[in-house]
Amino acid sequence: MSRPKQASIHIRCDYDLANEFKQVVEQNGYTKSLVLRELMQHYINTSKNHSMQSEQDVMRQVLKKDDTIKAAPLKDMTADELLKLAIRMAEKHI
């Protein structure tokens, strides 16, 4: 019985992000590869039949959800408001 072909994917990310990811994964008893494969499969399963939206479209959707953020330009947002916006945008992409 032959094993399926395997591929290697290399990504670039912020050094701190990579280290924090490694620490959290190890604390939970997983490997980085396993977690990334699961994230990839989840993304494929949820996105396969959906076309990718542009960043502008995602931003419009996110801003529609929260009137308090909608009223404020990005430069005037507090750190909490920016973090909430970033989380909502990330949830749209994951």
Secondary structure in CASP SS format (residue, H / E / C, confidence):
PFRMAT SS
TARGET T0000
AUTHOR 0000-0000-0000
METHOD secondary structure of the structure
MODEL  1
M C 1.00
S C 1.00
R C 1.00
P C 1.00
K C 1.00
Q C 1.00
A C 1.00
S C 1.00
I C 1.00
H C 1.00
I C 1.00
R C 1.00
C C 1.00
D C 1.00
Y H 1.00
D H 1.00
L H 1.00
A H 1.00
N H 1.00
E H 1.00
F H 1.00
K H 1.00
Q H 1.00
V H 1.00
V H 1.00
E H 1.00
Q H 1.00
N C 1.00
G C 1.00
Y C 1.00
T C 1.00
K H 1.00
S H 1.00
L H 1.00
V H 1.00
L H 1.00
R H 1.00
E H 1.00
L H 1.00
M H 1.00
Q H 1.00
H H 1.00
Y H 1.00
I H 1.00
N H 1.00
T H 1.00
S H 1.00
K C 1.00
N C 1.00
H C 1.00
S C 1.00
M C 1.00
Q C 1.00
S C 1.00
E H 1.00
Q H 1.00
D H 1.00
V H 1.00
M H 1.00
R H 1.00
Q H 1.00
V H 1.00
L H 1.00
K H 1.00
K H 1.00
D C 1.00
D H 1.00
T H 1.00
I H 1.00
K H 1.00
A H 1.00
A C 1.00
P C 1.00
L H 1.00
K H 1.00
D H 1.00
M C 1.00
T C 1.00
A H 1.00
D H 1.00
E H 1.00
L H 1.00
L H 1.00
K H 1.00
L H 1.00
A H 1.00
I H 1.00
R H 1.00
M H 1.00
A H 1.00
E H 1.00
K H 1.00
H H 1.00
I C 1.00
END
